[in-house]
């Protein structure tokens, strides 16, 4: 293994711990709660990749995949964000309204990390296929966020160019090369520690 490869492996293992965003916890909310929280967003079908990037090193710390299809959910493998009003089952977070999504992004954007948001329009059929895959995927192990999302994407029509990877930044770079991707970056220089998110209102 080359020195560069060793450094990338260490970054993948250490940085997610520093970000506290890649620790496997299956909260396994009751199905009744999941069904009640189902939220349908009226925007066109899409997949959106969220990547936390270190402001110090440029390395990736965490990946999450927002799926907007028959309902809008966040596939947040090994993630630590949660809110009592967004039930989570098998690393899939339900009830991702706009306020809930804002809280998710705010949790990951901080003094040490910014969030890269990459969206691509897909057909309703592809969005539904992605939704079905993540719902059956199950909770994944620590530091496997990019590995599981890249695995999901590689199964979808039109995403064959996305390679399976353990590295959030490598996944982000592959996603950026997809046709029609739009990209934005979210920075938050405030020193707050994102307390209170588990009780924050997210309705509507």
N, C-alpha and C positions, 0 to 999 in steps of 0.2 A: 504494500500500500504506500502510495506517495505521501510526502509530508502534507501536501495540499489536501489530499483525501482524508488524512488523519485529522487535520484541523476542521474540515467540514463535518466529520463525524462527531468530534467533540462539541462543535457548535450546536449540532442537532440535539445532543443529549443534555448539554448544560443550559443553553439559553432558554429552552422551554421551562425548565425548573425555575430559573430566575424570573421569568414572566409569570409563573404560577398559572399557566394556562393549558398544560398538557398532562394533567393527572387523572387517570381513569377512575370515574365514579359513575356507576349506573344507578340513576335515581329512580328508575322504573315507576313512574307515576301510574296510577290506576287508569285503565282504558277509558273509564267514564270521564275522568278529568281531561284526558287527551281529546276526547270527542267534543266536550263542551268548549274547549279552547280553540278548536279549529277556526282558522282565520283565512278568508279568501280575499286576496288583494286584487284590485281591478286593473292593475298594470299588465302589459303583455307578458306571456310566459318567458321566464329567464332563469339563468343560473348566475349567481354572483359569488365570486371568491373574495374572502376577506383574509388578509395576511398581515400579521403583526411583525413589523420590521424594527430591529434595534437602531436607535438613533446614533449609537456609538460605533457599532461595527458593521451595520448594514445586513447582518444575518437575520434570517427568519426565525421567529419565536413561536408562532402558532398559525394554524389555518382553520377557517370555517367556511362552509358552503351554504349559501342561502338559495333555496329552491322556491320559485314562484310558479305554481301550477294550479291544480284544483284547490290547493291551499298553500299558504306560505309557511315554510318551516326553515329552521337553521339546523344543518347537520354540523354539530360541534364536537367532533370526536376527541375524547380525552380533555374536553374543555372544563373550566371551573366556573364560568359565569352561570348564574341562575337567578331566577326571580320566582317568588311563590305564585305569581299569576301566569307563568309560562311553564306548564308541565313538561317534563323531559322524560323520554323513554328510549332506551337504547341509543343515547347520544343524539337523539333528534329532539329539538326544542319546538314546541307547538305554540300557536298564538302569537306569531311574530308580526304584530302590528308595527306601524311606523314608530310609535314611542318605545316599544320594546326593542326594536332594532337600534334606535338611537342609544339606548342604555347599553346594549351589547357593544357597540362601537366605542362608547365612552369608557367602558370598562377596560378595553384593550389599548386605547390611545392614552398615553400618559407622557410624563417627562422623558422617560427612557425609550418609549416605543411610539411609532406612528402606525397607522393602519392604511394599507393599500386596498382599494375597493375596485374590483374588476367585474364588469357585468357584460354578459352576452345574451342576446335574444335567442330563444330556441322555439321550436314548435311545441304546442301543448302536449303532443305525444312524447317528445323527448323529456319535457319537464315531468310528466307523469311517470315515465320510466325511471328517472332519477329519484323521484319521491319513493317509488316502490322499492328501489334498491336500498336506499338509506334506511327505510323503515324495517327492512329485513336484515340489515347489516349487524346490528347489535353493538353494544358498548365495546370500545377498543382499548388496548393497553396504553400505558404511559408513553409519550413521545411518538405516537403513531398517527398524529393528526394528518400530516401531509400524505403519509403512506396510504391511509384509508380513503382519503378524498381523491387522490390520484387514481386509486383502484376503481372507485365508483365512476369517475369521469371516463376512464379508459374503456369502460363498457358501453358508453353511449355513442350513438351515431353522430359523426361530426367531431368527436373528441379523440379520435384514434391517435392524434399526434401528441397527446398528453402522456408523457412517460410516467411509469410508476416510480415514485421517489420517496425517500424519507425526509426530504428537506423542503420546508415551506417556501424558501426563496426560489428553489428550482421549480417547484410547482407553479409559483407565481409567474416565472419567466416563460414557462411552457404555455400557460393560460393566456399570457399577453400576446402570443403569436397566433391565437385563434382569430379567424375573420370576424370583424364587426365588434371587437371588444372595446368598451369604453373604460377609462380608468380615472380614478380620483384618489387623493391622499388626504387623510384626516390627521391633523396634529393637535395635541393638547398639552400646552406648556404649564398648565396649572399644577400646583403641587398636591392637589387633593388625592386622597387614597381610595376614592370611589366607594366610600361607605354608604350604606343605606340602599343599595341597589336591590337587595332582595325584597324590600318592601315598597319600592318606588311604584307609583301609579303608572300603568301602561295601557289603560283602556283606549278604545277608539281606533 
